[in-house]
Each structure stands twice: as structure tokens, then as C-alpha cells.
Amino acid sequence: MPRLAKSTKNMATFHKHIKNQIKLPVVAFILFFGVTVSAQVTMPKQVKRLKAFHRSNQTFLVWNGIESYGEPSARGEISGGLLQTEFKKKLNALKQAKKDGHEICYRVYRSDRPIDANSLQDVELLAEVQPLSVYYPFHLGMSWYEDKHKNEIIPRLAVEPEKPLEDYQELYVHTVNKSDKSYYAVLAVINGKENTFISDENSLIEPLKETPGEPEPVLQRIERIDKDQHYVWQKGPAEVRYYVRWVHEPYANISRCYEWAVAVPDSYNEKKPAALQLSLHSWGGNADRGTYWYDVKPNTIRIAAVNYPPQDWWYGYRNNYEISELKDNDIVFNYTERRLMSFINWTQKKWNIDKNLIFVEGQSMGGAGAISFGMKNGDTFCYANSWVGIACWRHSTYFRKGERAKWGNIEQLMNYNGVKFDDWMDLSWWLHEYPKKETPFLSFANGKNDGGIGWDQAVRAVNALWETKRPFVFLWGMSGHGQRAKFMMNPDMMALDKSIPAFRSCSLDDGLGTGTKLAEPKKFETREGKILDDWYDGDSTGQINAYLLWKNVNEEKDKYEITVYLDEKAPKSTCIVDMTPRRTKVFKAKPGQKFRWTNSNVYNKNEIQAGEITADKWGLVTIEKLKVSKAGNRIRITVRAF
């Protein structure tokens, strides 16, 4: 039996609030002026069985809703979720109810004292929760409603590991920012009218003790991948663990929920550190689509998230997005990057991860994220792989202009770190602004005829990588948005605790051009005999640094050694190239410092080149016109003795 009002005033308030609400006939026994009477009265529909608990900085509220919008069929109710077609039926029933004047939502209130009808107007309204809140359609990505997903599952959320909530329940998760003791109440709102009847069914009698901290992901379910099955192009056996994490500031501007997939191969051994791959999906993808799982020895754990809502190219958005209209003083925050880094840190605590073998990859929107997030976090990522991403946003205006709602107009808004947002998102600007900051090895690709992504921005990125002496490989061609990069993640070459060489001006490089649009296009014939228009100067297809490899790096305070060689697929047996050691740990040069270098054949030890060089203004040492062969060359750089 719900709590009843204890005074004449409260009793009058009680009758006032139940009047004109949806009625449910019951028999109420009311103690009034000492007289017990029995009367047939009508009670409003209200939230029931509110449950609340606090864990890792978050308060979880679960209650029985007043409407579940139809019962799912036996076929539709599948292991903690619904077929997408069944969920759409529920949504249609919800829409029809609104048309019929029976729109329902739930208001969540919070206070430092017990909540009743009299105090309600003075307590904090946290949120309005829409029905069907326990379902997570974004498991299928932002296009979850399309018919292509009709045979897939819309899961129900779990707030305890692997225990999905029920169809009739509703959910809200509140992230706290200070230690407190709080009371909560949840009230139904029907067609705009709030039912303010409060009892122990829909409010807390005792407060919850709340403490701030880092929100923990909640395990939703585990799916097995058998040895003959594939998961995002990688063969099992493995398990995929799906987590959900509810976040607010500093990981989102408003309360949001995100799913994470963690793929763990059966070969994983906690005694042997695994590589960690962060996968960033393409536009409209999800944790299971629009990405790949690369097998890097000894084994690789893959993590991937859903970048929705909103879909922000894996960076972030302005602080008032979905709160208010665009204003000149809005600031863009890297909410999504923060969320990604936080989950990487959590994964490292959960599994034995080799901190030197963390890499990021993505394609299209994910490729843009791999470049922006990866290149600016060279102390975390050893390698970044990008297919047809955007490196210099203000020079890729098609998509940049399409993101005004999140990022403002071009050159309008500031970034959270005091830099103009469009400067920060321009890799060519960033590389020149931070020339001494180490970057991961970048392998990327773009199509010259990729109209949406743009070609000029890619040329600018390559030139900046050359000019600031960064390690990278670039491929391009006439495959449009289907252009692919060369995957080069190799622990022996790329590990974060190993130095990597930067190459430029290789004699085997193809002609990149200047990104200048031609008055008339060149004709390019594909392997299939199709004729395409190439509107830009430079070669229609090509590569930069794609044949150069290295191994056996050795560093000392006054000496640096590395073996450099050409891939067997190189069109020639030798090349000439400039080489700069990057990401050095022990060998550190000072601007203007003098060095001697030698180049010897690996097998017969014969010295074929030697010379003296001076460290540049950034403390970088570059050997120019170095001879490199398929046989291999041992390069030695030593401090010049005076």
C-alpha cells in the first residue's frame, strides 16, 4: 500500500493531484479524524517499484513504467532484447499513443531531503526520461531503424553484469560530481500533466550515499566467436564482451550512454602482454561494423565504441550542442577523445596490455579520427592507420560545412585549449606548431577523386609531414572513397619504446603534385578498362615511403644505429632518401650539435657512405641522400669528437 498523506492539508493536496488523471479503480481505507471509512476511489497510474543504488560515481534508478507499448511476440523476445522489427512496433505504438493524447514521460527528481508533494516544487529536476529507455537501438548504429537490420537484436540494457532489465522497466543513470546524500523520486507525466502523487513506490525513504569517481562500464553480455567464425575480418576463437558506460562531463556535455565492444582472442594469456587496437568506425557504423580487427603478435585485444549520439568524427562538439542554438562564445570540447582515452586506461587495468603496443585504426570518419586523435597522442599510440580520412578539416569544406551545428562555422569557435578550433583540426597547422612533439608512425591513404573528403587537404598533410620530418607512408589513387592504406603495424618496428625513422625525398616516391586543380582533367584508365577523370596535377596513383623498412635499432647517449632496407616488392634494388631518427629515448641531440655518420653494407660491412651533419633548430639529425638497398644498410650516427 502506498504512503498516504498525514494531514488534512496533505489529504486535500492528495485529492487535488489525483483529480483528472488516468484512473485505476481500487478500494482505499483512509484514517480521517480518527474514523476508518471504506470508499471506492480512483487512483492515478504512477511509477512503481523504484529501485536505486550507487556505484562508481553513478546512481542507477530503475522503475516499472506505466506502459510498455505492447507485448513482444515469442519470436521477437530473444535473449535480453527484441528483434528490430518488434522494437519498431513498440515505437509505432508509442507514436500512436501521443497522437491519441496519451503521451507519457517520466520526470526524475533529486533532493537532499525527503521528497513529497509539498517539497516537489523546490527540488532539482534532473531529467525527463522517454519510454522504452531500457532499450539500446544504437547497438546497431545510427541507422538501426533501416530494414537491413530487421533480423538483428535491439538489446535491453543491464545495470548489473549480464542481467538485462525487463521490458516493462525504465531507467535513468545520474553521474554525480560531489559527495552527497540524496533522495530521488520518479513521477509519471501524462499528456503534459504531472502525477505528483508520491509514495514509497516511486520515491526513496532513505537517502543514497553518493561519492564522485570514474564511471565504470557495465558488462552487458558475452558472445562467443568459434574458430571457424569471423568477427570484423578476424577469425576466432575469441569472445566479444559488450559493455555500456553512462557518461556526463567531461566525457559528454549532457548525460549520454555508449556501448563498447572488447574482442579478446582465446590466445590471450595474462602472463604475456597483449597489443591493444582501438578501432574507430566509419559514418553510420557501430562497434561491430565499419572497422577491422588486425592480428598483431603475440595477440591483440580490440576495443571499439559506438560514436553516436552525436556522430562527431571521433573528436567532440561545442559545449551547448543540443542545449541551445549556436553562439559565438560556444567552445568546442574533445568529449569523444576524452571518452576514448578513458576507456583505453580502463582496458589496461582489466587486461594485461603492452603499453608500447597500443595503436589506432579507422576508415572514412574513423580514418579522420585515427589521424586527429592518433597523431596528437604520440605518447599513447605507437601507430595509426587511416583509410580515406580527413587530416586538414578546413581544407575539406564539404564535410566541414556540414558540421556547423556541432563545430560552428569555419573559423568561428575556439577549442577548449584556447586554440582556434579549425587550427586544431588542421594537421598541417598542428605539425608545424608542435614540431618537437613525437607522433606515431602514420600509414594513410586518400583517393584523388574522393569528392567528399577532398584531395587538397591530403597534399597539405603530406607536405607538413615532410617539412616537420615525421614517420609515415602514404598511398593514393583513383579509387575514390575505396582507397586503402598499407597496414604496417609490426611490434619489432613500431613499439612505442623503439625509435622510428622518418623518411623524405625518396627516389622511389611517385609524383604527389601540389593539389592544384587542372583546367582540363587527365584521363586515367583502371584495370577494368574504365576511364576516369583526374582533375589534379601529379601522378594519378602513387606512394610515398611505401618500400622503406628498418630493424635492429640501437641507441646510446652518443650513438644511434639502425638497419634500413628496401622491401622485396620495391621496383628497384636501391634508392636515395633522407632519414631522420624520431622518437629517440636515449640518443638526444641539441640544436647545432655536430655528428658524424656512416653507411655500411649489412653483409660485408663495407662502408659505402660517410659524412658530417648538424642537428637542426628542433634538435633533429637528418642524413640526406642516404643510399639504401634491398640487401640492407647499417647506419651509424655518433657525436663528433673535437
C-alpha positions, 0 to 999 in steps of 0.5 A: 500500500502506498504512503498516504498523506498525514494531514488534512492539508496533505489529504486535500493536496492528495485529492487535488493531484489525483483529480483528472488523471488516468484512473485505476479503480481500487478500494482505499481505507483512509484514517480521517479524524480518527474514523476508518471509512471504506470508499471506492476511489480512483487512483492515478497510474504512477511509477512503481517499484523504484529501485536505486543504488550507487556505484562508481560515481553513478546512481542507477534508478530503475522503475516499472513504467506505466506502459510498455507499448505492447507485448513482444511476440515469442519470436521477437523476445530473444535473449535480453532484447527484441528483434528490430522489427518488434522494437519498431512496433513498440515505437509505432505504438508509442507514436500512436499513443501521443497522437491519441493524447496519451503521451507519457514521460517520466520526470526524475527528481533529486533532493537532499531531503525527503521528497513529497508533494509539498517539497516537489516544487523546490527540488532539482529536476534532473531529467525527463526520461522517454519510454522504452529507455531500457532499450539500446537501438544504437547497438546497431548504429545510427541507422538501426531503424533501416530494414537491413537490420530487421533480423538483428537484436535491439538489446535491453540494457543491464545495470548489473553484469549480464542481467538485462532489465525487463521490458516493462522497466525504465531507467535513468543513470545520474553521474554525480560530481560531489559527495552527497546524500540524496533522495530521488523520486520518479513521477509519471507525466501524462499528456503534459500533466504531472502525477505528483502523487508520491509514495514509497513506490516511486520515491526513496525513504532513505537517502543514497550515499553518493561519492564522485569517481570514474564511471565504470562500464557495465558488462552487458553480455558475452558472445562467443566467436568459434574458430571457424567464425569471423568477427570484423575480418578476424577469425576466432576463437575469441569472445566479444564482451559488450559493455555500456558506460553512462557518461556526463562531463567531461566525457559528454556535455549532457548525460549520454550512454555508449556501448563498447565492444572488447574482442579478446582472442582465446590466445590471450594469456595474462602472463604475456602482454597483449597489443591493444587496437582501438578501432574507430568506425566509419559514418553510420557504423557501430562497434561491430561494423565499419572497422577491422580487427588486425592480428598483431603478435603475440595477440591483440585485444580490440576495443571499439565504441559506438560514436553516436549520439552525436556522430562527431568524427571521433573528436567532440562538439561545442559545449551547448550542442543540443542545449541551445542554438549556436553562439559565438562564445560556444567552445568546442570540447574533445568529449569523444577523445576524452571518452576514448582515452578513458576507456583505453586506461580502463582496458589496461587495468582489466587486461594485461596490455603492452603499453608500447603496443597500443595503436589506432585504426579507422576508415572514412570518419574513423580514418579522420579520427585515427589521424586527429586523435592518433597523431596528437597522442604520440605518447599513447599510440605507437601507430595509426592507420587511416583509410580515406580520412580527413587530416586538414578539416578546413581544407575539406569544406564539404564535410566541414560545412556540414558540421556547423551545428556541432563545430560552428562555422569555419573559423568561428569557435575556439577549442577548449585549449584556447586554440582556434578550433579549425587550427586544431583540426588542421594537421598541417597547422598542428605539425608545424606548431608542435614540431618537437612533439613525437607522433606515431608512425602514420600509414594513410591513404586518400583517393584523388577523386574522393569528392567528399573528403577532398584531395587538397587537404591530403597534399597539405598533410603530406607536405607538413609531414615532410617539412616537420620530418615525421614517420609515415607512408602514404598511398593514393589513387583513383579509387575514390572513397575505396582507397586503402592504406598499407597496414604496417603495424609490426611490434619489432618496428613500431613499439612505442619504446623503439625509435622510428625513422622518418623518411623524405625525398625518396627516389622511389616516391611517385609524383604527389603534385601540389593539389592544384586543380587542372583546367582540363582533367587527365584521363586515367584508365583502371584495370577494368578498362574504365576511364576516369577523370583526374582533375589534379596535377601529379601522378594519378596513383602513387606512394610515398615511403611505401618500400622503406623498412628498418630493424635492429635499432640501437641507441646510446647517449652518443650513438644511434644505429639502425638497419634500413632496407628496401622491401622485396616488392620495391621496383628497384634494388636501391634508392636515395632518401633522407632519414631522420631518427624520431622518437629517440629515448636515449640518443638526444641531440641539441640544436647545432650539435655536430655528428658524424655518420656512416653507411655500411653494407649489412653483409660485408660491412663495407662502408659505402657512405660517410659524412658530417651533419648538424642537428637542426633548430628542433634538435633533429639529425637528418642524413640526406641522400642516404643510399639504401638497398634491398640487401640492407644498410647499417647506419651509424650516427655518433657525436663528433669528437673535437 
